[in-house]
């Protein structure tokens, strides 16, 4: 069997199925429950610094350690 024919049959069958499964998985990933806040935050990136430097977000900071006196 010729290499081109073998690769063409593979692309027409299993690769098509694989790419379709990846596409469906990406759709589920985007519309999964709990991702609304992440997408809203990402959508607002261009507007963060309109009035001045952006304030640091609290969820990005590591929790402060308490000092013992």
N, CA, C and O atoms as a MOPAC input file, in Angstrom:
PM7 MOZYME 1SCF
protein

 N      0.83500 1    -1.18000 1     0.00000 1
 C      0.00000 1     0.00000 1     0.00000 1
 C      0.88200 1     1.24700 1     0.00000 1
 O      1.89100 1     1.30800 1     0.70300 1
 N      0.50800 1     2.18700 1    -0.75600 1
 C      1.25200 1     3.42600 1    -0.91000 1
 C      1.10100 1     4.29300 1     0.35100 1
 O      0.05000 1     4.26700 1     0.99200 1
 N      2.12500 1     5.04700 1     0.70600 1
 C      2.11100 1     5.87500 1     1.90200 1
 C      1.00500 1     6.92000 1     1.84300 1
 O      0.29800 1     7.13400 1     2.82800 1
 N      0.85400 1     7.56400 1     0.70300 1
 C     -0.17800 1     8.58400 1     0.56200 1
 C     -1.56400 1     7.99300 1     0.79100 1
 O     -2.38200 1     8.59100 1     1.49000 1
 N     -1.83100 1     6.85100 1     0.22200 1
 C     -3.13700 1     6.21800 1     0.36200 1
 C     -3.39100 1     5.84400 1     1.82300 1
 O     -4.49700 1     6.03500 1     2.32900 1
 N     -2.38500 1     5.32000 1     2.49100 1
 C     -2.52000 1     4.95600 1     3.89900 1
 C     -2.81900 1     6.18400 1     4.76400 1
 O     -3.71800 1     6.15300 1     5.60400 1
 N     -2.07000 1     7.25100 1     4.55500 1
 C     -2.29700 1     8.46700 1     5.32700 1
 C     -3.65000 1     9.09700 1     4.98700 1
 O     -4.31300 1     9.65600 1     5.86000 1
 N     -4.05000 1     9.00700 1     3.74000 1
 C     -5.34900 1     9.56200 1     3.33800 1
 C     -6.49300 1     8.80000 1     4.00900 1
 O     -7.45100 1     9.41700 1     4.47600 1
 N     -6.40900 1     7.48500 1     4.06200 1
 C     -7.44500 1     6.69100 1     4.73000 1
 C     -7.47600 1     6.97600 1     6.23000 1
 O     -8.55000 1     7.05000 1     6.82700 1
 N     -6.29600 1     7.13800 1     6.84100 1
 C     -6.23200 1     7.45700 1     8.26500 1
 C     -6.85700 1     8.82900 1     8.53900 1
 O     -7.61700 1     8.99000 1     9.49300 1
 N     -6.53100 1     9.82000 1     7.69500 1
 C     -7.06900 1    11.16700 1     7.88000 1
 C     -8.57400 1    11.20000 1     7.66200 1
 O     -9.27400 1    11.95100 1     8.34000 1
 N     -9.07100 1    10.42700 1     6.75800 1
 C    -10.50100 1    10.41100 1     6.46400 1
 C    -11.31300 1     9.70700 1     7.54500 1
 O    -12.51900 1     9.93100 1     7.64500 1
 N    -10.69200 1     8.88000 1     8.33900 1
 C    -11.47300 1     8.12900 1     9.31600 1
 C    -11.10200 1     8.50600 1    10.74800 1
 O    -11.84500 1     9.25100 1    11.38700 1
 N    -10.00500 1     8.02700 1    11.25800 1
 C     -9.66200 1     8.18100 1    12.66900 1
 C     -9.25400 1     9.59800 1    13.03300 1
 O     -9.59700 1    10.08100 1    14.11200 1
 N     -8.53300 1    10.26800 1    12.15600 1
 C     -8.12800 1    11.63400 1    12.46300 1
 C     -9.34300 1    12.55900 1    12.50000 1
 O     -9.41200 1    13.46400 1    13.33100 1
 N    -10.29400 1    12.33300 1    11.60500 1
 C    -11.52300 1    13.11500 1    11.62300 1
 C    -12.27500 1    12.90700 1    12.93600 1
 O    -12.77800 1    13.86500 1    13.52400 1
 N    -12.35100 1    11.67700 1    13.38600 1
 C    -13.00200 1    11.37800 1    14.65900 1
 C    -12.25800 1    12.02300 1    15.82500 1
 O    -12.89200 1    12.57000 1    16.72700 1
 N    -10.94000 1    11.97000 1    15.82400 1
 C    -10.13500 1    12.57300 1    16.87900 1
 C    -10.33900 1    14.08500 1    16.92100 1
 O    -10.55300 1    14.64500 1    17.99600 1
 N    -10.27800 1    14.75000 1    15.77900 1
 C    -10.45100 1    16.19000 1    15.74500 1
 C    -11.86600 1    16.60000 1    16.15100 1
 O    -12.04400 1    17.64400 1    16.77900 1
 N    -12.85600 1    15.81200 1    15.81100 1
 C    -14.21900 1    16.10100 1    16.23200 1
 C    -14.33900 1    15.98100 1    17.75500 1
 O    -14.98600 1    16.81200 1    18.39100 1
 N    -13.72400 1    14.96000 1    18.33500 1
 C    -13.76100 1    14.79600 1    19.78600 1
 C    -13.03900 1    15.95100 1    20.49500 1
 O    -13.49800 1    16.41200 1    21.54000 1
 N    -11.93100 1    16.41300 1    19.94400 1
 C    -11.22500 1    17.55600 1    20.51100 1
 C    -12.10400 1    18.80100 1    20.44000 1
 O    -12.15700 1    19.57600 1    21.39400 1
 N    -12.79300 1    18.99800 1    19.31800 1
 C    -13.68700 1    20.14200 1    19.15500 1
 C    -14.81800 1    20.10500 1    20.18300 1
 O    -15.10800 1    21.12000 1    20.81700 1
 N    -15.44700 1    18.96500 1    20.35200 1
 C    -16.54200 1    18.83600 1    21.32100 1
 C    -16.01100 1    19.04800 1    22.73600 1
 O    -16.67600 1    19.68100 1    23.55600 1
 N    -14.83100 1    18.53200 1    23.02800 1
 C    -14.22400 1    18.73900 1    24.33900 1
 C    -13.94400 1    20.20600 1    24.61700 1
 O    -14.14300 1    20.66800 1    25.74000 1
 N    -13.48600 1    20.94400 1    23.61700 1
 C    -13.24000 1    22.37400 1    23.78700 1
 C    -14.54300 1    23.13100 1    24.02900 1
 O    -14.57900 1    24.06600 1    24.83000 1
 N    -15.60300 1    22.73500 1    23.34800 1
 C    -16.90500 1    23.37600 1    23.55300 1
 C    -17.37400 1    23.13300 1    24.99400 1
 O    -17.84400 1    24.06100 1    25.65200 1
 N    -17.25200 1    21.91000 1    25.48300 1
 C    -17.62100 1    21.61500 1    26.86800 1
 C    -16.74800 1    22.39300 1    27.85300 1
 O    -17.24000 1    22.85000 1    28.88500 1
 N    -15.46500 1    22.54600 1    27.54600 1
 C    -14.54900 1    23.27600 1    28.42100 1
 C    -14.95300 1    24.75200 1    28.53300 1
 O    -14.91500 1    25.33000 1    29.61900 1
 N    -15.33400 1    25.34700 1    27.41700 1
 C    -15.70800 1    26.76500 1    27.42300 1
 C    -17.01500 1    26.98900 1    28.16500 1
 O    -17.13500 1    27.95700 1    28.91500 1
 N    -17.98900 1    26.12100 1    27.97500 1
 C    -19.30700 1    26.30900 1    28.56200 1
 C    -19.52200 1    25.52300 1    29.85300 1
 O    -20.66600 1    25.30700 1    30.25500 1
 N    -18.45800 1    25.09600 1    30.49900 1
 C    -18.59800 1    24.33000 1    31.73500 1
 C    -19.11400 1    25.23600 1    32.84300 1
 O    -18.90300 1    26.44800 1    32.80400 1
 N    -19.78700 1    24.65800 1    33.82900 1
 C    -20.25300 1    25.46800 1    34.95300 1
 C    -19.06800 1    26.05000 1    35.72100 1
 O    -18.05600 1    25.37600 1    35.91500 1
 N    -19.19500 1    27.28100 1    36.14800 1
 C    -18.13700 1    27.90500 1    36.92400 1
 C    -17.12600 1    28.67500 1    36.11400 1
 O    -16.23200 1    29.29100 1    36.69500 1
 N    -17.22400 1    28.66800 1    34.80100 1
 C    -16.24600 1    29.38800 1    33.98900 1
 C    -16.70500 1    30.79500 1    33.62800 1
 O    -15.96900 1    31.53400 1    32.97400 1
 N    -17.90300 1    31.17300 1    34.04100 1
 C    -18.43800 1    32.48300 1    33.69100 1
 C    -17.56000 1    33.60200 1    34.24700 1
 O    -17.26500 1    34.56100 1    33.53400 1
 N    -17.13900 1    33.49600 1    35.50300 1
 C    -16.30800 1    34.53900 1    36.11300 1
 C    -14.95700 1    34.65100 1    35.40400 1
 O    -14.46800 1    35.76000 1    35.19000 1
 N    -14.36500 1    33.55500 1    35.04700 1
 C    -13.09000 1    33.56600 1    34.33400 1
 C    -13.22300 1    34.27200 1    32.99800 1
 O    -12.37500 1    35.09100 1    32.64500 1
 N    -14.27600 1    33.96600 1    32.24800 1
 C    -14.47800 1    34.59600 1    30.94600 1
 C    -14.81800 1    36.07200 1    31.09000 1
 O    -14.39200 1    36.88100 1    30.26600 1
 N    -15.57700 1    36.44200 1    32.12200 1
 C    -15.89800 1    37.84800 1    32.34600 1
 C    -14.63800 1    38.63200 1    32.69200 1
 O    -14.45500 1    39.75000 1    32.21200 1
 N    -13.76700 1    38.05500 1    33.52100 1
 C    -12.51500 1    38.71200 1    33.87700 1
 C    -11.61300 1    38.87700 1    32.64700 1
 O    -11.00400 1    39.93000 1    32.46300 1
 N    -11.53100 1    37.87200 1    31.83200 1
 C    -10.71400 1    37.93000 1    30.62700 1
 C    -11.26800 1    38.95100 1    29.64200 1
 O    -10.50100 1    39.65700 1    28.98800 1
 N    -12.58400 1    39.03700 1    29.52900 1
 C    -13.20300 1    39.98400 1    28.60300 1
 C    -12.95600 1    41.42600 1    29.02500 1
 O    -12.96900 1    42.31500 1    28.17300 1
 N    -12.73200 1    41.68800 1    30.30600 1
 C    -12.53300 1    43.05000 1    30.79600 1
 C    -11.07000 1    43.47600 1    30.84500 1
 O    -10.78900 1    44.57400 1    31.32700 1
 N    -10.14700 1    42.68600 1    30.38500 1
 C     -8.72500 1    43.02700 1    30.40800 1
 C     -8.43600 1    44.35900 1    29.70000 1
 O     -7.67600 1    45.16000 1    30.24400 1
 N     -8.99600 1    44.63300 1    28.53000 1
 C     -8.66900 1    45.90600 1    27.86800 1
 C     -9.14200 1    47.14000 1    28.63000 1
 O     -8.62600 1    48.23200 1    28.39200 1
 N    -10.10200 1    47.00300 1    29.53200 1
 C    -10.66700 1    48.15300 1    30.22000 1
 C    -10.11000 1    48.34800 1    31.62200 1
 O    -10.54400 1    49.26800 1    32.31600 1
 N     -9.19100 1    47.54300 1    32.05600 1
 C     -8.69700 1    47.61500 1    33.43500 1
 C     -7.95500 1    48.90100 1    33.73400 1
 O     -8.11500 1    49.44900 1    34.82500 1
 N     -7.15500 1    49.40300 1    32.81600 1
 C     -6.27500 1    50.53700 1    33.09000 1
 C     -6.76700 1    51.83000 1    32.45600 1
 O     -5.94900 1    52.68100 1    32.10600 1
 N     -8.04900 1    52.00300 1    32.30000 1
 C     -8.56200 1    53.21500 1    31.67800 1
 C     -8.31600 1    54.45100 1    32.53800 1
 O     -7.91400 1    55.48500 1    32.00400 1
 N     -8.54100 1    54.38200 1    33.83600 1
 C     -8.41100 1    55.54500 1    34.70600 1
 C     -7.01500 1    55.67700 1    35.29800 1
 O     -6.68400 1    56.74400 1    35.81400 1
 N     -6.22600 1    54.69800 1    35.25000 1
 C     -4.89400 1    54.71800 1    35.84200 1
 C     -4.40400 1    53.29700 1    36.01100 1
 O     -5.00600 1    52.36000 1    35.48800 1
 N     -3.32500 1    53.13600 1    36.72900 1
 C     -2.81300 1    51.77600 1    36.93800 1
 C     -3.83400 1    50.90200 1    37.65600 1
 O     -4.56600 1    51.36200 1    38.53300 1
 N     -3.86400 1    49.67600 1    37.27700 1
 C     -4.82000 1    48.74400 1    37.87400 1
 C     -4.40100 1    48.41000 1    39.29400 1
 O     -3.21700 1    48.25600 1    39.59500 1
 N     -5.38800 1    48.30400 1    40.14800 1
 C     -5.12100 1    47.88100 1    41.52200 1
 C     -4.83600 1    46.38900 1    41.53100 1
 O     -5.42400 1    45.64400 1    40.74800 1
 N     -3.94600 1    45.94500 1    42.40000 1
 C     -3.66300 1    44.50400 1    42.44400 1
 C     -4.90100 1    43.73100 1    42.87000 1
 O     -5.63600 1    44.14100 1    43.76900 1
 N     -5.10900 1    42.61400 1    42.20900 1
 C     -6.26000 1    41.77200 1    42.53100 1
 C     -5.93300 1    40.94900 1    43.76300 1
 O     -4.79600 1    40.51200 1    43.94000 1
 N     -6.91800 1    40.73900 1    44.60500 1
 C     -6.68000 1    40.04500 1    45.86600 1
 C     -6.43600 1    38.56100 1    45.67400 1
 O     -5.68900 1    37.96600 1    46.45200 1
 N     -7.04200 1    37.93200 1    44.65800 1
 C     -6.86100 1    36.48700 1    44.50600 1
 C     -5.48300 1    36.12600 1    43.95400 1
 O     -5.07200 1    34.96800 1    44.02700 1
 N     -4.74700 1    37.13400 1    43.38600 1
 C     -3.41000 1    36.85700 1    42.88300 1
 C     -2.34600 1    36.88300 1    43.98400 1
 O     -1.27000 1    36.30500 1    43.83200 1
 N     -2.65600 1    37.55300 1    45.08100 1
 C     -1.66100 1    37.68500 1    46.15500 1
 C     -1.63000 1    36.42200 1    47.01800 1
 O     -2.63800 1    35.74100 1    47.20200 1
 N     -0.46500 1    36.14600 1    47.52500 1
 C     -0.32600 1    35.04400 1    48.48700 1
 C     -0.81900 1    35.54900 1    49.83700 1
 O     -0.65800 1    36.72900 1    50.14700 1
 N     -1.41500 1    34.68000 1    50.64100 1
 C     -1.89700 1    35.13700 1    51.95000 1
 C     -0.74400 1    35.63600 1    52.81300 1
 O      0.32800 1    35.03200 1    52.85500 1
 N     -0.98500 1    36.73900 1    53.49200 1
 C      0.04500 1    37.32600 1    54.34300 1
 C      0.25300 1    36.46300 1    55.58000 1
 O     -0.69800 1    35.92700 1    56.14900 1
 N      1.50000 1    36.34100 1    55.98000 1
 C      1.80700 1    35.56600 1    57.18000 1
 C      1.68000 1    36.46900 1    58.40000 1
 O      2.10900 1    37.62300 1    58.38500 1
 N      1.09300 1    35.93200 1    59.44000 1
 C      0.95100 1    36.70100 1    60.66800 1
 C      2.24500 1    36.61000 1    61.46400 1
 O      2.88200 1    35.55900 1    61.53600 1
 N      2.60900 1    37.72300 1    62.04900 1
 C      3.81900 1    37.73100 1    62.86500 1
 C      3.42900 1    37.54400 1    64.33000 1
 O      2.40100 1    38.05000 1    64.78000 1
 N      4.24400 1    36.83100 1    65.04700 1
 C      3.99800 1    36.57400 1    66.46700 1
 C      4.79800 1    37.58500 1    67.25700 1
 O      6.00300 1    37.72100 1    67.04500 1
 N      4.14600 1    38.30400 1    68.17100 1
 C      4.84500 1    39.32700 1    68.97800 1
 C      5.23900 1    38.79300 1    70.31400 1
 O      5.83300 1    39.51400 1    71.11600 1

